[in-house]
Amino acid sequence: MGIDEPIGRNAALVARADDQGEVPWTLPLSERHARVLPDVVRTACLLVVAAATGMRSSELFELALGCRLPPECTAPGLVRYRLAGKVIKHRGHGGEADEWVVVGEVHRAIALAEQLLDTDAEPGTLLFGRTVFKNTYGTFRKWVNGPSGQRLGLAPIPEAPVELRMLRRTLAIELAYRPGGLLAAKVALKHISVVTTEGYAGRPGCAQAKFLAEVGAEEQKRNLGLILDEIDNYQRGVRPSGPHAHDLIEFFDAVDGKLTDEQRAAPKIILNDQELRRMLAKRAKTLHLGVANYCWFTDPGKALCLRLAGTPTADRPLIGMCDSARCPQATHHPCHRPVWEQAVTSTTVFLGNLGRGQTTERTRLEAQLDRAHRVLAAIDAASGPAGSDAEAT
């Protein structure tokens, strides 16, 4: 009999997936290895159905023996395939019966999954069971990337995480970017509202993108108003304080000097508020609001928060990690004084409640209190008539 494994000794020839000739569909298998193959094929069927239908995991795992409805010939050469199942999300207990119109490949994948069930399986038996997709997908990828899959010419699967939700969103994007595809995706994915489909697809010009654009426009309008207030404070002698104060004052000097030069060159032209807004608009785009400071995010390489987080190339600051007393792009203004004043009060209370043995905590709080006092003093000094001189010092 030889020493080969007993199963699949005379396997039929099949074409390799990479069109490099024909090979036996399997090498001789032991009984233990043969039991693994149905699980691999079942996972392949599950992936085909999930990727080509966009069904939720709860809907996939409700597919049962007999869910394939008879194909309908709608016109010569045109066949409609449908599956019967249940929609669980946003439905009552046990879900509601529903149908999916699918492509022929999905219909054939379901037929193959039905053949993998026991011969005595009754109608209603679940095709994919209550499996953990992460584990079954890991086994499937290992088989495809291993000797068995490579012998059949299968393309290796990258070592990246895959979830059923990812396949659903990918299909939503592919459908939504086709003519009339947004409504088709809404129907196919059984979303309650088309707004949900727009969120899945993230299409430019749709509700999600419009909302983000409106938020960005409102933020720019708010920032422009804040910088107009600050240049008004500057003209009244109220200066900013903080590590970035010198650069901001230089910018205000340049804007103020440009206004004066233009007025001198064209004395009959009255520069209105719109002209000032035009000159400040670019700078306003760099403004980000912190609880106790303004962040002028002009250079990501200088942002202390990004250096601490190890993300020096990010396009936005990490305001929650801001240490405005040390960051070279932070400024403090009179509107921030109440926050720092409250910090002084609360830190003083904490210090008073510490015991004698809490020396480490006392040292940390004393340093924090000293920093808050310095920031308050700088704000007060910059807000006075001699603010410019104090800041320069």
Secondary structure, 3 states (H helix, E strand, C coil): CCCCCCECCCCCEEECCCCCCEEECCCCECHHHHHHHHHHHHHHHHHHHHHHHCCCHHHHCCCECCCECCCEEEECCEEEEEEEEEECCCCCCCCEEEEEEECHHHHHHHHHHHHCCCCCCCCCCECCCCCCHHHHHHHHHHHHHCHHHHHCCCCCCCCCCCCHHHHHHHHHHHHHCCCCHHHHHHHHCCCCCHHHHHHHHCCCCCHHHHHHHHHHHHHHHHHHHHHHHHHHHHHCCCCCECCCHHHHHHHHHHHHHHHHHHHHHCCCCCCCHHHHHHHHHHHHCCEEECCCCEEECCCHHHCHHHHHHCCCCCCCCCHHHCCCCCCCCEEECHHHHHHHHHHHHHHHHHHHHCCCCCHHHHHHHHHHHHHHHHHHHHHHHHHCCCHHHHHHC
